[in-house]
Amino acid sequence: MSKTTFHRSLLAGACAIAFALPAHAQDSAQSTAADDSDANVIIVTAQNRAQNLNDVPIKIDVVSGEELQKAGFGSMNDVGKIAPVVQLNQDQGTVKVTVRGVGTTSNDEAQDTSVVVNIDGEYINRPNVMGMALFDIDRVEVLRGPQGTLYGRNSTGGAINFITRKPGKDFGFNGAISYGNYNAIRADAGVDLPLGDTAGLRVSGFYDDRDGYSKHPAGGGFFVFPAYAAGRSDDNHSYGGRVSLRLEPVDRLSINLAAEYSHRSFTPGVFAAGDLNAAGNGPTGGACNNGFTRVAPAYPQVLCVPSNTNLLSKVDRHNYAAPLFGIGHVSDHTWAARGRIAYEISDAATVTYIGGYRKYSGDPSRLTLPTIYQSYNFQDEADTQSHELRVNGTLGGVIYQVGGFYFKEKIARESGFMLPSFIFGAPPFGANGPTPGTFLSYFGRYVESDSKSVFGQIEVPLTEQLTAVGGLRYTDNSRDATYVNANPFGPSRPFLFATGPSRKDINGINASFVPLGSSDSKVTWLAGLNYKPNSDTLLFVKASTGFKGGGFDSVGTYKPETNTAFEGGWKQTFGDHGQHQFNLGGFYYDYKDLQVSVLLDTAIGGQIFNAGKAKIWGLEASADIALDDRTNFHASVNYLNAEYKELLAQFNVFDTTGAISGGIGDLDPVTPGVQQPNFAGNRPPFSPEWVITAGLDHTFPLGDMGGVTARVNTTFKSKYFTDFYNYRDGTQSALSQTDASLEYQPEDKKFTISAFVKNIEGTRPLTYGSFVSAGPDDIFNWQFGTPRTYGVRLAVDF
């Protein structure tokens, strides 16, 4: 059987299974139950109040803390393990999330994410901060689609809510430790300490340590400096702790406070690289051949793009050469404090305040880049605070909530882009290794952002079965910055931006100071109908909007992006005890002014384009069925049709004459001037057409000794691209990843012992892929996901 025939057979079979079974997959998890009488009821807070999952008119993936541990979840990098429709783009330690074709591929200081992330209501905005560790989690809720009314700006793609474990009312302890290949050790523990009848304390922490997933052989770099080019990258060394306090001093008042610290030290995954200037890799004879396509033909130079090269197929994704300066290192710290105070004034009104403060600080770090470059971060700090005050309740049968939200962020960064000194005629290395490099460019960035909003949402019963839902949110954003761009051409760090820009000449270095600012405001809305003919059925339709705030780069400002979404769904519970679930839904997005990032000039950094329009629609079905008391089956099918209808950007080009590097537009053959080429018809990055999941678990009873549970889960993803150019070498071909485990639990359920293997196929999918033309170099860069891992785990809970 051919690979294509196999994939078609797998797709057809999974579709038939998912639609034939009256059950539910991703929308369900063995999560928090409403009470002991109905363990199949899952409570979520996606709409800022406790609800049965099956009553929420949103497509949601919910995963409990226990399932998170079994999945090996430890950071945002692992979200794809628990919600396969979420796609991750990892770039040197930063995490960028895409849901249903909507995401962010930039780590620019003035860029925001397109998917909102909250930890107990604390708003997280920065891609590098998202790489932090997550621990002692009670559950995760992944909301698909724009959430502009309740979650505000930057929720055009969806929202991810992490809910931490709160102090219990009785003394208790839980812990888990696992060991696996790559010398992976993960330990988690938490203890609940009751403080009388009205208070409780929880102390929790974690430790995570493993070797790197990618190996780089000695002497295997582009230049032979064995002491620098050898080693492993994509490792992790982290730890952290949290103290949580629960107070219930009087009736109707509840207070939850938490303070935490976590530290992460790691070697980011080194880029694998295809050098297009190497013999046999580039065009020959001054023509665009060998997988290259000519662009901008009105230019006198022959300009090519690597649209159909095939260098990725030659890369061993586990073992590949490091750049000249070997592997880099990053170390960061996060401190956070959060609080939630709720007071029930009456049965009709509850006032809730949620606030959070976070400080992120990165130690001075060094990243190595293909083939001979280094990037130094001397300062990387972010301070954020978020506050929300809301009132919600029920009046005359109308469920309502109104409130206000405020977010403030300060960012300070200083970084430099370095070339080795021998490029400028210096000896390549001395007694202590490579000689110091020369900073080609140097950047200072200081950005302050504010966002204020007011919101309201109501649910009005029209009949006993039919409810109308409406919501509005007004958001006002402002952002100010000073960008400092320097061309030092020297071996020294030219300035410390933390002291503040005050002169045009710093330490003899000519620097430009660019004051930048942007502001925008937007009203987002939601309108829908929910039809619930009985307690087991929900049918809903809705229209909603979301927007992502505008901003600026070193060149100029760009506009907000907006999404108008239409969605409908059916949630159905079956069985005498609600043990079966089936979900079916569809959606359509009208996306405008997409913010697309591309690196065109290393002297000024990345640039953002408002890319025009995109049309995205899809169908999603999921099922969960209890085959018997000991056997459960789940499956899901997700189809996504996504296409740019207008995408004006620029090319990174390969110039056969060497006269042009970086980004260009296209010469207008009629009117003199340069125009932006239109990439309409291309597919958004990290948007596979099909994502299919299936899984089975069965418990083998052992009488008084307890039982053994066997589990297997598989996920299939069709091919996807890693950027909007849709080049062949930026394409991840279709793949499947399968996990399996065997778990023993005694009858009293005080502990579990399990053995697991994840990604049995061993495929490392692309998490980054891009062509960069910088100076004399033309490089295709790649990074890869997690390989096959396996190990054993012991967990206790009493």
C-alpha positions in Angstrom: 0.0 0.0 0.0 1.4 3.4 -0.9 1.8 6.2 1.7 -0.9 8.2 0.0 -3.3 5.3 0.0 -2.6 4.6 3.6 -3.2 8.2 4.7 -6.5 8.2 2.8 -7.6 5.0 4.4 -6.7 6.3 7.8 -8.6 9.5 7.2 -11.7 7.7 5.9 -11.7 5.2 8.8 -11.3 7.8 11.5 -14.1 10.0 9.9 -16.4 7.0 9.9 -15.7 6.1 13.5 -16.0 9.6 14.8 -19.3 10.3 13.1 -20.8 6.9 13.7 -20.3 6.9 17.5 -22.6 8.9 19.7 -19.7 10.2 21.8 -17.2 13.0 22.4 -13.4 13.3 22.4 -11.5 16.5 22.9 -14.3 18.4 24.6 -14.2 15.9 27.4 -11.6 15.1 30.0 -11.6 13.3 33.3 -11.8 16.7 35.0 -13.4 18.2 38.0 -16.8 16.7 38.6 -19.8 18.6 39.9 -20.5 16.2 42.6 -20.1 12.5 43.4 -23.6 11.6 42.1 -22.6 12.4 38.5 -19.0 11.9 37.8 -19.5 12.5 34.1 -20.4 16.2 34.7 -17.4 18.5 34.0 -17.4 22.0 35.4 -15.6 24.8 33.5 -15.3 28.5 34.0 -14.8 29.6 30.4 -17.6 32.2 30.7 -16.4 33.5 34.1 -18.8 31.3 36.0 -19.0 27.6 36.9 -20.9 25.7 34.2 -21.4 22.2 33.0 -19.1 21.8 30.0 -22.0 20.6 27.9 -24.0 23.8 28.6 -21.3 26.1 27.2 -21.8 27.2 23.6 -18.0 27.2 22.8 -15.8 24.5 21.4 -13.5 23.7 24.4 -10.8 21.2 25.1 -10.6 20.5 28.9 -7.9 18.5 30.5 -7.6 17.7 34.2 -4.4 17.9 36.3 -4.1 14.2 36.5 -4.3 13.8 32.7 -1.8 16.7 32.4 0.8 14.7 34.4 0.2 11.6 32.4 0.7 13.6 29.2 4.0 14.9 30.5 2.8 18.4 30.5 5.2 21.0 31.9 5.1 24.2 29.9 3.3 26.0 27.0 5.6 24.0 24.7 3.5 20.9 25.6 0.0 22.4 24.8 -0.1 20.3 21.6 0.1 17.2 23.7 -3.3 17.9 25.4 -5.0 19.8 22.5 -3.8 18.5 19.2 -5.6 21.2 17.2 -3.3 23.8 18.8 -0.2 24.3 16.7 3.0 25.6 18.3 5.8 27.6 16.6 9.0 27.4 18.8 11.8 29.8 18.1 14.8 29.8 20.4 12.8 29.4 23.6 9.8 31.5 22.6 6.4 29.9 22.2 3.9 31.1 19.5 0.4 29.5 19.4 -1.9 29.0 16.4 -5.5 27.8 16.7 -7.7 27.2 13.6 -5.2 29.0 11.3 -5.0 32.1 13.5 -1.7 32.8 15.3 1.4 35.0 15.8 4.8 34.2 14.3 6.7 37.3 15.7 8.5 37.9 19.0 8.7 41.7 18.3 8.5 43.9 21.3 5.4 45.7 19.9 3.7 42.5 18.8 1.0 40.7 20.8 -0.2 37.1 20.7 -3.4 36.2 18.8 -4.4 33.7 21.4 -5.1 34.9 25.0 -3.3 33.0 27.8 -4.5 33.3 31.4 -3.3 31.7 34.6 -6.1 32.0 37.2 -7.2 35.1 35.4 -3.7 36.7 35.1 -3.2 37.8 31.5 0.0 36.6 29.8 1.1 38.4 26.7 4.7 37.8 25.8 5.9 34.8 23.7 9.1 34.4 25.6 7.3 34.6 28.9 5.0 31.8 27.7 8.0 29.4 27.7 7.9 29.4 31.5 7.2 26.3 33.5 3.6 25.5 34.5 3.0 23.3 37.5 0.4 22.2 40.1 -2.4 22.7 37.5 -6.0 21.6 38.3 -7.2 21.8 34.7 -6.6 23.5 31.4 -9.4 25.0 29.2 -8.6 25.6 25.5 -11.3 27.8 23.9 -11.4 27.9 20.1 -12.5 30.9 18.1 -12.5 34.7 18.9 -13.4 35.5 22.5 -13.5 39.3 22.1 -16.4 40.0 24.5 -15.2 38.3 27.7 -11.4 38.1 27.0 -10.9 41.3 25.0 -8.2 42.2 22.6 -5.7 39.6 21.2 -8.3 36.8 21.4 -8.9 36.5 17.7 -7.8 32.9 17.7 -9.0 31.8 21.1 -8.0 31.6 24.7 -6.1 29.2 26.9 -7.0 29.2 30.6 -4.7 27.5 33.2 -6.4 27.0 36.6 -4.1 26.1 39.4 -4.8 23.7 42.2 -6.3 25.6 45.3 -5.8 24.7 49.0 -8.1 22.0 50.2 -10.1 22.0 53.4 -8.4 18.8 54.7 -4.8 17.9 55.2 -3.5 16.2 52.0 -0.4 15.5 50.0 0.1 14.6 46.4 3.3 14.1 44.5 4.7 12.5 41.3 8.2 11.6 40.1 9.2 10.3 36.7 12.3 9.2 34.9 12.8 8.6 31.2 15.2 8.7 28.3 17.4 11.8 27.8 18.0 11.5 31.6 14.6 13.2 32.1 13.6 13.7 35.7 10.4 15.4 36.6 9.2 15.8 40.2 6.0 17.5 41.4 4.7 17.8 44.9 2.1 19.7 46.9 0.7 19.7 50.4 -2.6 21.1 51.7 -2.6 22.6 55.3 -5.9 23.5 56.7 -5.9 26.7 58.9 -9.0 26.2 61.0 -12.5 26.3 59.5 -12.0 29.4 57.4 -8.6 29.2 55.8 -6.2 26.8 54.1 -2.6 26.9 52.8 -1.1 25.0 49.9 2.6 24.8 49.2 3.7 23.2 45.9 6.7 23.0 43.7 8.4 21.2 40.8 11.8 20.2 39.5 12.5 19.3 35.8 15.8 18.3 34.3 16.7 16.5 31.0 19.4 16.4 28.4 19.0 18.0 25.0 16.8 16.4 22.3 19.2 17.5 19.5 22.8 16.3 19.2 25.6 18.2 17.4 28.7 16.2 16.7 32.2 17.5 17.4 33.8 19.1 14.4 30.5 19.0 12.6 30.0 22.7 12.4 30.4 24.9 9.4 33.9 25.6 10.7 35.9 23.1 12.7 36.0 24.4 16.2 35.3 21.1 18.0 35.2 22.6 21.5 32.5 25.0 20.4 30.5 23.1 17.9 29.9 19.9 19.9 27.1 19.2 22.4 23.4 19.0 22.7 20.7 21.6 22.4 17.0 21.8 23.3 17.5 20.7 26.9 15.8 21.9 30.0 16.7 22.6 33.7 14.0 24.3 35.7 12.4 24.5 39.1 9.9 26.6 41.0 7.4 26.9 43.8 4.1 28.4 44.7 2.4 29.3 48.0 -1.4 29.6 47.8 -3.8 30.9 50.5 -7.5 30.4 50.7 -9.6 32.6 53.1 -13.3 32.4 53.8 -13.5 34.8 56.8 -17.3 35.4 56.5 -20.2 33.9 54.6 -20.3 34.9 51.0 -16.7 36.1 50.9 -13.9 34.1 49.4 -10.3 35.1 48.9 -7.6 33.2 47.0 -4.0 34.5 46.9 -0.9 33.0 45.4 2.8 33.9 44.9 5.2 31.9 42.8 8.7 31.9 41.4 10.2 29.7 38.7 13.5 29.6 37.0 14.5 28.0 33.7 18.0 27.5 32.3 18.3 25.9 28.9 20.1 25.6 25.6 17.6 26.6 22.9 17.3 24.2 20.0 20.0 25.0 17.6 18.8 25.8 14.1 19.4 23.1 11.5 20.5 24.9 8.3 20.6 24.5 4.6 23.3 26.8 3.1 22.0 27.8 -0.3 25.4 29.1 -1.2 27.1 25.7 -0.7 28.0 23.7 -3.8 25.0 22.0 -5.4 22.5 23.8 -3.2 22.0 27.0 -5.1 21.1 28.1 -8.7 23.7 27.4 -11.4 24.7 29.3 -14.5 23.2 32.6 -13.4 19.6 31.2 -13.8 16.9 30.4 -11.3 17.1 26.6 -11.5 17.7 23.7 -9.1 14.5 24.3 -7.2 14.6 28.1 -7.4 12.0 30.4 -9.0 12.7 33.8 -10.5 10.8 36.8 -9.0 10.8 40.5 -9.8 11.9 40.0 -13.4 12.0 43.8 -14.1 15.1 44.1 -12.0 18.4 43.9 -14.0 19.6 41.2 -11.5 18.4 37.6 -11.7 16.5 37.3 -8.4 15.4 33.9 -7.1 13.4 32.4 -4.2 13.9 28.8 -3.0 10.3 27.8 -3.7 11.0 24.1 -4.6 14.4 23.3 -3.1 14.7 20.0 -1.2 17.4 20.5 1.4 15.2 19.6 4.4 15.1 16.0 3.3 18.8 15.7 3.7 18.7 16.8 7.4 18.9 14.3 10.2 16.5 15.9 12.7 18.2 14.3 15.7 21.8 14.9 14.8 23.0 17.8 12.8 25.8 20.4 12.6 25.9 23.4 14.9 26.9 26.8 13.6 30.5 28.2 13.9 30.1 29.3 17.5 28.3 26.1 18.6 25.4 26.2 21.0 24.0 29.1 23.0 22.4 29.4 26.4 19.4 31.2 27.9 18.4 31.6 31.6 15.3 33.3 32.8 13.3 34.0 35.9 9.6 34.8 36.6 8.0 36.1 39.7 4.2 36.4 40.0 1.5 37.3 42.5 -2.2 36.8 41.9 -5.4 37.3 43.8 -9.1 36.7 43.4 -11.6 38.2 45.8 -15.3 37.4 45.4 -18.2 38.7 47.5 -21.8 37.5 47.0 -23.8 40.6 47.8 -27.1 38.7 47.2 -28.4 35.8 45.1 -28.6 38.3 42.2 -25.1 39.8 42.3 -21.5 38.7 43.0 -18.6 41.2 42.9 -15.3 39.7 41.8 -11.8 41.2 41.5 -9.0 39.4 39.8 -5.5 40.9 39.8 -2.1 39.7 38.8 1.5 41.1 38.7 4.4 39.4 36.9 8.0 40.2 36.4 10.1 38.4 33.8 13.9 38.8 33.7 16.3 37.1 31.4 19.9 36.8 32.3 22.4 37.9 29.6 22.3 35.2 27.0 23.9 34.2 23.7 22.2 32.5 20.7 24.1 31.1 17.8 22.7 31.4 14.3 23.6 29.7 11.0 26.1 29.9 9.7 28.5 32.2 11.4 26.4 34.6 13.4 25.7 35.2 17.1 23.0 37.2 18.8 23.5 38.6 22.3 20.7 39.6 24.6 22.1 41.8 27.4 18.8 42.8 28.8 15.4 41.3 28.5 12.8 42.4 31.1 9.1 42.6 31.1 6.8 43.8 33.9 3.0 43.2 33.5 0.0 43.8 35.6 -3.7 43.0 34.9 -6.8 43.9 36.8 -10.4 42.9 36.3 -13.5 43.9 38.3 -16.8 42.4 37.4 -20.4 41.9 38.7 -22.4 38.9 37.7 -25.6 37.2 38.7 -29.2 36.5 37.7 -32.0 39.0 37.6 -35.5 38.0 36.5 -34.1 34.9 34.8 -31.5 36.9 32.9 -27.9 35.9 33.5 -25.6 38.9 33.2 -22.1 40.1 33.8 -20.5 43.5 33.5 -17.0 44.7 34.3 -13.9 46.5 33.4 -10.3 45.4 32.6 -6.9 47.1 32.8 -3.6 45.8 31.6 -0.1 47.5 31.7 3.2 46.2 30.4 6.7 47.6 30.4 9.5 46.0 28.3 13.2 46.8 28.2 15.5 44.9 25.8 19.1 45.4 24.6 20.6 43.0 22.0 23.3 42.9 19.4 23.9 40.9 16.2 27.5 39.9 15.8 29.7 38.6 13.0 33.1 36.8 13.6 36.1 39.1 13.4 37.8 37.1 10.6 35.1 38.4 8.2 36.8 41.8 8.7 40.3 40.5 8.3 41.2 39.5 11.9 42.7 36.0 12.6 39.9 33.5 12.9 40.9 32.2 16.4 43.6 32.5 19.0 44.8 30.5 21.9 41.4 30.7 23.7 39.2 29.9 20.6 37.5 32.1 18.1 38.5 35.8 18.3 35.9 38.3 19.5 33.3 39.2 16.9 32.1 42.5 15.6 28.7 43.8 16.2 27.0 44.4 12.9 23.9 46.0 14.5 22.7 46.8 17.9 19.2 47.4 19.2 17.7 49.0 22.3 13.9 48.7 22.9 11.8 50.3 25.6 8.1 49.8 25.2 5.1 50.7 27.4 1.6 49.5 26.7 -1.8 50.1 28.3 -5.1 48.6 27.5 -8.4 49.5 29.1 -11.8 48.0 28.4 -15.4 47.7 29.7 -17.6 44.7 28.8 -21.0 43.2 29.4 -22.8 40.0 28.4 -26.4 38.8 29.0 -28.2 35.6 28.4 -32.0 36.1 28.1 -34.4 33.2 28.1 -36.9 33.5 25.3 -38.7 30.2 26.1 -37.9 27.3 28.4 -35.6 25.9 25.8 -34.4 28.9 23.8 -31.9 31.5 25.1 -30.5 34.6 23.4 -26.9 35.7 24.2 -25.5 39.1 23.5 -22.3 40.9 24.5 -20.3 44.0 23.9 -16.8 45.1 24.8 -15.0 48.4 24.2 -11.2 48.4 24.3 -8.8 51.3 24.2 -5.1 50.5 23.6 -2.1 52.8 23.6 1.6 52.0 23.2 4.7 54.2 23.3 8.3 53.3 22.7 11.8 54.5 22.0 13.7 52.3 19.5 17.5 52.7 19.4 19.3 51.4 16.3 23.1 51.5 16.2 25.6 50.2 13.7 28.6 50.0 15.9 31.0 47.8 13.8 33.1 47.1 16.9 33.8 44.3 19.3 32.4 46.0 22.4 28.9 46.3 23.8 28.2 49.9 22.9 25.6 51.0 25.5 23.3 49.8 28.2 19.8 50.9 27.3 18.5 50.4 30.8 20.1 53.8 31.7 17.8 55.4 29.2 18.6 57.0 25.8 19.9 60.6 26.3 22.4 61.3 23.5 22.7 60.7 19.8 26.2 59.5 20.3 26.9 56.8 22.9 30.5 55.8 23.6 31.4 57.1 20.2 28.7 55.0 18.5 26.4 56.7 16.1 22.8 55.7 17.1 19.4 56.7 15.9 16.6 57.3 18.4 13.2 56.6 17.0 10.2 57.7 19.1 7.2 55.5 18.2 3.6 55.2 19.3 0.3 53.7 18.4 -3.2 53.8 19.7 -6.4 52.1 18.7 -9.9 51.4 20.0 -12.4 48.8 19.1 -15.9 47.6 19.9 -16.2 43.8 19.8 -19.5 42.0 20.0 -21.2 38.6 20.3 -24.7 37.5 19.4 -26.1 34.0 19.6 -28.9 31.6 20.2 -28.8 28.5 22.4 -31.5 25.9 22.1 -31.6 23.2 24.8 -34.7 20.9 24.2 -33.6 18.7 27.1 -30.8 18.4 29.6 -28.7 16.2 27.3 -28.8 18.4 24.2 -27.4 21.8 23.2 -27.7 23.4 19.8 -26.1 26.8 19.3 -25.4 29.4 16.6 -23.4 32.6 17.1 -21.6 35.5 15.5 -18.7 37.2 17.2 -15.8 39.5 16.6 -12.3 39.7 17.9 -9.3 42.0 17.3 -5.6 42.2 17.9 -4.2 45.6 18.6 -2.0 47.5 16.2 1.6 48.5 16.8 4.8 49.5 15.1 8.2 48.2 14.0 11.4 50.0 13.2 9.9 51.2 9.9 6.5 52.4 10.9 3.1 51.5 12.3 0.6 48.8 11.4 -3.1 48.5 11.9 -5.1 46.2 14.2 -6.2 42.9 12.7 -9.9 41.8 13.0 -11.8 38.6 12.8 -15.6 38.2 12.3 -16.6 34.6 13.0 -19.8 32.6 12.5 -20.1 29.3 14.4 -22.7 26.7 15.0 -22.6 23.5 17.1 -24.4 20.5 18.5 -23.4 18.9 21.9 -25.2 15.7 22.8 -25.0 13.5 25.9 -26.1 9.8 25.7 -26.3 7.0 28.2 -28.1 6.3 31.5 -25.4 8.2 33.4 -24.2 10.6 30.7 -21.2 8.5 29.9 -21.3 9.1 26.1 -20.8 12.4 24.4 -20.9 13.6 20.8 -20.0 17.1 19.5 -20.3 18.5 16.0 -19.6 22.0 14.9 -18.6 24.3 12.0 -17.2 27.8 11.7 -16.4 30.5 9.2 -13.9 33.4 9.7 -13.6 36.6 7.8 -10.1 37.8 8.7 -8.8 41.2 7.8 -5.5 43.2 8.1 -3.5 40.2 9.3 -0.2 41.1 10.9 2.4 39.1 9.1 6.0 39.2 10.3 9.1 38.8 8.1 12.8 39.5 8.6 14.0 41.5 5.6 16.9 43.5 7.0 19.2 42.5 9.9 20.1 46.2 10.4 16.6 47.2 11.5 15.1 43.9 12.7 11.7 42.3 11.8 9.0 44.1 9.9 5.2 43.6 10.2 2.8 43.9 7.2 -0.9 44.2 7.4 -1.6 41.3 5.0 -5.1 42.0 3.8 -7.7 39.3 4.0 -8.0 35.6 4.7 -11.0 33.2 4.6 -10.9 30.3 7.1 -13.6 27.7 7.7 -13.8 24.3 9.1 -15.8 21.4 10.5 -15.1 19.6 13.8 -16.5 16.4 15.3 -15.6 14.6 18.4 -16.9 11.5 20.3 -16.4 9.8 23.6 -18.0 6.5 24.3 -17.9 4.1 27.2 -17.8 0.7 25.5 -18.3 -0.9 28.9 -17.5 -0.2 32.5 -13.8 -0.7 31.9 -13.3 0.5 28.3 -13.5 3.9 26.8 -13.0 5.1 23.2 -12.6 8.6 21.9 -12.0 10.2 18.5 -12.1 13.5 16.8 -11.9 14.9 13.2 -11.0 18.5 12.5 -11.1 19.9 9.0 -9.6 23.3 8.2 -9.8 25.2 5.0 -7.6 28.4 5.2 -6.4 30.7 2.4 -5.1 34.2 2.1 -7.3 36.2 -0.2 -4.9 39.1 -0.1 -1.4 39.1 1.3 0.9 42.0 0.4 4.5 41.5 1.7 8.0 41.2 0.3 10.4 38.6 -0.9 13.7 37.5 0.7 15.7 36.9 -2.5 18.7 35.0 -3.6 20.6 37.3 -6.0 22.8 35.3 -8.4 25.1 38.3 -8.8 25.4 39.0 -5.1 24.4 42.6 -5.5 21.1 42.5 -3.5 20.4 40.8 -0.2 17.4 40.9 2.1 13.9 41.9 1.2 12.6 43.6 -1.9 9.3 44.3 -3.6 8.6 44.0 -7.3 9.1 46.6 -9.9 5.8 47.8 -11.5 6.1 47.1 -15.2 3.7 49.9 -16.1 4.1 52.6 -13.5 7.6 53.4 -12.2 8.2 52.3 -8.6 8.2 49.2 -6.4 5.0 47.3 -5.5 4.5 44.6 -2.9 3.9 41.2 -4.3 0.6 39.5 -3.5 0.8 36.0 -2.0 -3.0 35.5 -2.3 -3.9 31.8 -2.5 -1.2 30.7 0.0 -2.1 29.0 3.2 -1.5 30.4 6.7 1.4 28.8 8.6 0.8 26.0 11.1 -2.7 25.2 9.7 -2.9 21.5 8.7 -6.0 20.7 6.7 -6.8 17.6 8.8 -6.2 16.8 12.4 -7.6 13.4 13.5 -7.3 11.8 16.9 -8.3 8.4 18.3 -7.7 6.6 21.6 -8.7 3.6 23.6 -8.2 2.8 27.3 -9.1 -0.5 29.1 -8.8 -1.5 32.7 -8.0 -5.1 33.6 -9.3 -5.8 37.2 -7.0 -7.6 39.6 -9.5 -8.2 42.4 -8.4 -6.9 45.8 -5.1 -5.8 44.3 -6.7 -3.1 42.2 -6.3 -2.9 38.4 -4.1 -2.2 35.4 -5.1 0.3 32.8 -3.7 0.2 29.2 -4.0 3.4 27.1 -3.2 4.2 23.5 -3.8 7.5 21.7 -2.8 8.6 18.2 -2.9 11.9 16.4 -2.7 12.4 12.6 -1.9 15.8 11.0 -1.8 16.5 7.3 1.0 18.6 5.9 1.4 22.2 7.0 3.6 25.2 6.2 5.8 27.1 8.7 5.5 30.5 7.1 3.3 32.3 4.5 5.6 31.8 1.6 4.6 28.1 1.5 8.0 26.9 0.2 8.7 23.2 -0.1 11.6 23.4 2.4 9.2 25.1 4.9 6.7 22.2 4.7 6.1 19.5 7.3 4.7 16.5 5.5 1.8 14.5 6.9 2.6 12.6 10.1 1.2 10.7 13.0 2.2 10.5 16.6 1.1 7.8 19.0 1.4 7.5 22.8 0.8 4.4 24.9 1.0 3.7 28.6 0.4 0.9 31.2 -0.7 2.0 34.7 -1.2 0.0 37.9 -3.4 1.4 40.7 -4.3 -0.5 43.9 -7.8 -0.7 45.2 -7.4 2.2 47.6 -6.1 4.5 44.8 -3.4 5.9 47.0 -0.7 5.6 44.4 -0.1 4.7 40.7 2.8 3.2 38.9 3.0 3.6 35.2 5.2 3.1 32.2 4.8 5.2 29.1 6.1 5.9 25.6 5.2 9.0 23.7 5.6 9.6 19.9 6.2 6.0 19.2 6.9 6.9 15.5 9.8 9.1 16.6 8.9 11.8 14.1 10.2 15.3 15.0 7.8 17.7 13.3 8.8 21.1 12.1 8.2 23.9 14.6 10.1 26.5 12.7 11.2 26.9 9.1 12.2 30.0 7.2 14.4 31.3 4.4 16.7 34.2 5.4 18.8 36.3 3.1 21.3 38.3 5.2 24.4 40.0 3.7 26.4 37.3 1.8 24.4 34.5 3.3 21.3 32.7 2.1 20.1 30.2 4.6 17.1 28.0 5.2 16.6 27.5 9.0 14.6 24.8 10.8 13.8 23.7 14.3 12.0 20.5 15.4 9.6 19.1 17.9 9.9 16.5 20.6 11.3 13.0 19.6 10.2 9.7 21.0 10.3 9.7 24.8 9.6 6.9 27.3 9.9 6.3 31.0 8.3 5.3 34.3 6.3 7.4 36.7 5.2 7.0 40.4 2.4 9.2 41.8 0.9 9.4 45.3 -2.3 11.2 46.5 -3.7 11.1 50.0 
